[in-house]
Amino acid sequence: MKAGKTGKIFVFSAPSGAGKTTILDHLRVTVPNLVYSISATTRRPRAGEIDGRHYFFLSVEEFKGRIEAGDFAEWAVVHNNYYGTPRSFIDQVIQSGRHIVMDIDVFGKKQFDKVYPDAIGVLILPPGMEELEKRLRNRSSDDEETISIRLKNAVTEIEFARSQGKYEYTIVNDDLERAKRETEELIRSLTVA
């Protein structure tokens, strides 16, 4: 990459069960020199999580102070904990000429775009709701109520992304290996120096 060139921001969004995490894990292995965003949170660290590597762990007071200071590109309260994307981390990465990958839901992406309008949106979708339901059930990790909520949320998220979101690229994950390959080729084509 040429000196002085600003890196790109890639924001990936998807409903639960669409395969986004698997696709992003594939990119980590196959596309070198991508930096993955680290979010800030007020939740307590889980076993093995390291501050500054997995999350930036903050107290509620610290987090609220940073909201007031405008330090977050986007933030939300999820399951009674605050989560947000620190602007300083993003700015540091792209100003160094490296590219950053963000994992943000469709609602956070709209908020994020106000701060970083040049961010490139990549929407990962399932081929349909029946297949999404099948995938969620095959996980065997959620009870019936959770599956129902995830399906309802998926409909809302997909509609919001299509009507109000800014996604330059959509990848339909109807075949995981093809979707991983297509995403890798897309990112490689957009990050060529």
N, C-alpha and C positions, 0 to 999 in steps of 0.2 A: 504494500500500500504506500502511496506517495505521502511524504511528510506534509502535514497541514491539512490533509483531507479528513473531513468529518465522517465518522462511522454512521451506519444506518441502524434504525430501531425497528425491530420486527415484533409485532404484537400478535400472539396466537390466542384465539378464543375458540371455545367449543362447549357444547352441552356435555354434561357428565355421561360417559360411556361412548363418546365419539372416537376415542383413541388418541387424543391429543398428547397425553403423557407418554405413551409408547412412541409416538412420532417424534416428540422432543427428545426422548432418550436416544433414539436413533441418530438424530442430528448431533447430539453430544459426541457420539462415537465417530461419525463419518465426516463432519464438517469442522475442521480445526479453526481455531482462533475466534470462535463465537464466545461471547461472554453471556452468562445467564444471570438475569436480574435476581437480586436478593431483596426480598421484601422486609419491611419492619413489622413487628407484631407486638401486642401486649400479652399474648398467651405465654404460658410458662414453657421453657424448653423441654422437649421430650428427650428421653434417654439417647445419648450420642449426638444430639444437636449442638452445634458450636456457633456462638455468637459471631456474626460477621461472615460466616460461611453458609449456614443454612438459612438464617434469618438475622436481622438486627433486632435483638430483644430489648424492648423499652418498657418502662413503667407507663401506666395510663397517663400520669401527669406529664411525663416527657413527651408522649405521643401527642397529647392535646396541645402542648406548647409548640410542637413542630407543625401541627395543623395550622395554628394561629399565625405562625411565621411563614406559612406557604411553602414548607419544605417538601410536601408530597405532590407528586404528579397526579396521583389518585389515591383515595383511601375509602375504606368502608368498615362497618362493624359487621362481623360474621360470627355467629355463635357466641355473642357477648364479648368478643375480643376485637380489638382494632387491628387492621391490616392496611399497609400502605406501601407505596413505591417511592423511595427517597429520590428526589430530583438530583441531589449531589452525586449519587452513585451513577446514575444514567449519564449525566453531563461529563463526569470524569472519563467514562468509557468511550463515549462517542467523540469527545475532544481529543482522545489519544489516537483516533483513527480506527478503533476496533468497533465491531458490530455487536449489538446487544439483542438478546432474545427475551421477550417479556411473555409471561403467562397471565393474562388478565381476562376476567369475564366480560361479556358484551356490554354490561352497564358501566363497568370501570373503564373500558376502552373509550367510551364516549367522553367521559370525564378526562381521561388521559390525552385525548386528541386536542383538547383545548390548550394544553400546555405544550404538546409535541405534535403539531398538525402534520408534520412530514413523516410520522411513524407509518410504517407499512403494515396493514392489517392482513392477517391470514386466518380465515375462518375454516375450521375443520368440522365437517358435518357427517352424520351417519347417512346411509342411503335412504332411510325412512324410519318412521316411528316404530314399526313392528320390529325391525332389526335392532333398533336401539333398546327396546324393551327386552328382547332376547339376550342382548349383551349384558344388560344390567342384571337380569336373572341369572345368567351364567357365572357372574362374579361370585355369587353365593355369599356376599358380604353384607347385603342389606336386607332388612325385613320388608314385608309387603308395603307398609306405610311409607318407608323411605323410597322404595322403587316408584310408588305412585307419585310422591312429591317430585322426584327427579324427572319423571316423564312430563309432569305438568310444567315444571320449570323449563324443561327443554323446549317445549312448544313456545313458551313466552320468550325465551332467549333467542331462538331461531327467528321468530317474527320480529323481535326488536333489532337483531343484527341486520335483517333484510330491509327493514323500513327506516331505521335510524342510524345504523352502524356505518362505519367507513372501512370496508374491507376490500382491498384491491384484488385479493386472491381468495378463491374458495376451493378447498380440496374435499371431495366426497370420499370418505373412507369406506368404500364398498369392498375393497380388497386391501388388507393391511400392508402387504409387501409393495403393492403398486403405490399406495398412498405415501408410504415412507420414501420410496424412490422419487416420486413426483415432488414431494416437499423438499427433499435433498437437492434435486436438480433446480428447483425454483430458487432456493437460498443461494446455491452456488452461482447461479446466473446473475443474481442481484448483488453479489458481493465481489465480483471480479474487479480487481483494481484497474 
